[in-house]
Amino acid sequence: MGAKCNPLILPQNSEIDWSGNAWACKKGFVQRGASCVAVEIPQNAKLDWSGHGWECERGFRQTGSNCERVLLPPNAKLDWSGHGWECERGYTQTSTGCTMVNIPANAQLDWSGHSWKCNSGYKQTGSGCEPFEIPVNAVLALGGNDWNCKLNFKKQDESCVRMTPQEIQFQNLMIAQAMACGNSRDVDVSGDCGGENVEGELTVCSNSKEVSGELTYDNGLTTDFDGEWVGTGEIEGSDDFGNSCDLEID
């Protein structure tokens, strides 16, 4: 005789699940052993996405089994999650709250809105921005805060010198590979930005030796990068924080 199929016994406040061969508690109930009990929702909370637990309403954060209101310091707002806070644009977070970003002369708020970067044509020097000269055989970098050597030249101190034949050959090879990939080619890099370790993926353009992309610091912070090939597998440039970066292809 074949195996028998016994009828499914559904406890109160349950329903047949997606498989059709078992049961699950209805929305608003949670399984306790072979029963479904109502989810106990504290004040200022609601059912979560699963329907079998709870989460605090926007503007409140969980503390134990309760929801407490998020206390916003001056010049702050709720963050993306709705359960914490972040400083408004133009302010930076400190241990005590939000302090106005002190923007030096010839600078502006950066992309994050919580720090600053030098205007185009200026480079960060300490806590200020100083103008810089573009040497012969160089052009202003994409970010506007540094300069890059032209094709077939590389940085040497504060000038641009011609690459060796081997370096030009490698550069041309990378450009050719970028063209074969549809005018650009992505490469994995790692190295140093402002004394901190970074890694990321950069894009090589087919019509120049400029390189750009996104880097990630060890602490998880991300930043945009603009630079150029300076030698075989070597890339130099700067990030959105104004740090100088020395990178190598992995």
C-alpha positions in Angstrom: 0.0 0.0 0.0 1.2 3.5 -0.8 1.9 6.2 1.8 -1.2 7.8 3.3 -1.8 11.6 3.2 -3.2 12.8 6.5 -5.3 16.0 6.6 -3.5 19.1 7.7 -4.7 20.4 11.1 -4.5 24.2 11.2 -4.2 25.9 14.7 -6.2 29.0 15.3 -4.9 32.1 13.5 -3.0 30.1 11.0 -3.2 29.3 7.3 -1.7 26.9 4.7 1.7 28.2 3.7 3.1 28.6 0.2 4.1 24.9 -0.1 0.6 23.7 0.5 1.8 21.0 2.9 2.3 23.0 6.1 0.9 25.9 8.0 2.1 29.4 8.9 0.7 32.0 11.3 -1.4 34.7 9.8 -0.1 38.3 9.6 -0.1 39.8 13.1 0.6 36.5 14.8 3.8 34.7 15.7 4.4 30.9 16.2 4.8 29.6 19.7 5.2 25.9 19.6 2.1 24.5 17.8 0.1 27.7 18.3 -0.1 31.2 16.9 -0.2 34.1 19.4 -0.8 37.7 18.6 2.3 39.9 18.2 2.5 42.3 21.2 3.2 45.7 19.6 4.4 48.3 22.1 3.5 52.0 21.8 4.9 53.9 18.8 5.5 50.6 17.0 4.0 48.7 14.1 4.1 45.3 12.4 7.4 44.8 10.6 7.8 43.7 7.0 7.4 40.0 7.9 4.0 40.5 9.7 5.2 38.4 12.6 7.3 40.9 14.5 7.4 44.6 15.2 9.5 47.6 14.5 9.4 51.2 15.8 7.6 53.9 13.9 9.7 56.5 12.1 11.1 58.9 14.6 11.5 56.3 17.3 14.3 53.8 18.1 14.0 50.4 19.8 15.2 50.2 23.4 14.7 46.8 24.8 11.0 46.0 24.3 9.9 49.6 23.9 10.2 52.4 21.4 11.7 55.7 22.5 11.6 59.0 20.5 14.8 59.9 18.7 16.1 63.1 20.2 17.4 65.4 17.5 20.1 67.8 18.5 20.0 71.3 16.9 20.8 71.3 13.1 20.0 67.5 12.8 17.4 65.5 11.1 16.2 61.9 11.0 18.5 59.6 9.0 17.4 57.3 6.1 16.3 54.6 8.5 14.1 56.9 10.5 15.5 55.5 13.7 18.6 57.6 14.1 19.8 61.1 13.2 22.3 62.8 11.0 23.5 66.4 10.7 21.8 68.6 8.1 23.8 69.8 5.1 26.4 72.3 6.1 27.0 70.7 9.5 29.3 67.9 10.7 28.7 65.4 13.5 30.7 65.7 16.8 30.4 63.9 20.1 27.9 66.5 21.3 25.8 67.2 18.2 26.2 69.0 14.9 28.7 71.8 14.3 28.7 74.1 11.3 31.3 73.2 8.7 34.1 75.8 8.8 34.7 76.4 5.1 38.0 78.2 4.3 38.5 80.7 1.5 38.4 79.3 -2.0 36.4 76.2 -0.9 32.9 74.8 -0.9 30.8 72.1 0.7 31.8 68.7 -0.7 29.4 66.1 -2.2 28.5 64.8 1.3 27.4 68.2 2.6 29.3 67.5 5.9 32.8 68.6 4.9 34.5 70.8 2.3 36.7 70.7 -0.8 38.7 73.3 -2.5 37.3 75.1 -5.5 38.6 74.2 -9.0 42.2 75.5 -9.4 43.0 75.2 -5.7 44.6 72.4 -3.7 44.1 71.6 -0.1 47.1 72.5 2.1 46.4 71.8 5.8 43.1 73.4 6.7 43.1 75.8 3.7 43.2 76.0 -0.1 46.1 77.3 -2.1 46.2 78.0 -5.8 48.6 75.8 -7.9 50.4 76.2 -11.2 49.9 73.7 -14.0 53.3 72.8 -15.4 54.3 72.3 -19.1 52.8 69.2 -20.7 50.0 69.0 -18.0 46.3 69.8 -17.8 43.8 70.4 -15.0 42.6 67.2 -13.5 38.9 66.3 -13.7 38.3 67.1 -10.1 39.8 70.6 -10.6 42.0 70.2 -7.5 45.2 68.9 -9.1 46.9 68.5 -12.5 47.6 65.5 -14.6 50.3 65.0 -17.2 49.3 64.8 -20.8 49.5 61.5 -22.8 52.9 60.0 -22.9 54.1 62.1 -19.9 54.3 61.2 -16.2 54.7 63.2 -13.0 58.1 63.7 -11.6 58.1 66.0 -8.6 56.2 69.1 -9.8 56.8 68.6 -13.5 55.8 66.3 -16.3 58.6 64.2 -18.0 58.2 61.9 -21.0 57.5 58.2 -20.2 59.9 55.5 -21.1 59.2 53.5 -24.3 58.1 50.6 -22.1 55.7 52.8 -20.1 54.2 54.2 -23.2 53.8 50.7 -24.6 51.9 49.6 -21.5 49.8 52.8 -21.5 48.9 52.2 -25.2 48.0 48.6 -24.4 45.6 49.6 -21.6 44.0 52.2 -23.9 43.6 49.5 -26.7 42.0 47.1 -24.2 39.7 49.9 -23.1 38.6 50.5 -26.7 38.1 46.8 -27.2 35.7 46.8 -24.2 33.6 49.6 -25.6 35.7 52.7 -25.0 36.5 51.9 -21.4 37.9 49.1 -19.2 37.5 48.5 -15.5 40.5 47.5 -13.4 40.7 46.6 -9.7 43.2 48.7 -7.7 44.5 49.2 -4.2 46.8 51.6 -2.5 47.1 54.6 -0.3 45.0 57.9 -0.1 46.2 60.4 2.5 47.9 57.7 4.6 44.9 55.4 4.6 44.5 52.1 2.8 41.9 52.0 -0.1 40.7 49.7 -2.8 38.2 49.9 -5.6 37.4 49.6 -9.2 38.5 52.3 -11.7 37.6 52.9 -15.3 40.2 53.5 -18.0 39.2 55.8 -20.9 40.1 54.9 -24.4 40.9 58.4 -25.7 43.2 59.5 -22.8 45.2 58.2 -19.9 42.7 59.6 -17.4 41.3 57.1 -14.8 38.3 57.6 -12.6 36.0 55.6 -10.3 35.1 54.9 -6.7 37.5 53.9 -3.9 36.6 52.4 -0.5 38.6 53.1 2.7 39.2 50.4 5.3 36.5 51.9 7.5 33.9 51.5 4.7 33.9 55.2 3.7 33.6 55.6 -0.1 34.9 58.4 -2.3 35.2 59.3 -6.0 38.7 59.3 -7.5 40.2 61.1 -10.5 43.8 60.5 -11.7 46.0 59.2 -14.5 48.4 56.4 -15.5 51.9 57.4 -14.4 53.7 54.2 -15.1 53.4 50.4 -15.6 50.4 49.5 -13.4 50.8 52.7 -11.4 48.0 55.3 -11.0 48.1 58.7 -9.2 45.4 61.2 -8.4 43.2 62.5 -5.7 39.9 61.7 -4.0 36.9 63.8 -3.2 38.3 64.6 0.2 41.4 66.2 -1.3 43.7 63.4 -0.4 46.6 62.4 -2.8 46.4 58.8 -3.8 49.0 56.3 -5.0 47.4 53.2 -6.5 48.5 50.0 -8.2 46.5 47.5 -10.3 45.8 44.3 -8.4 
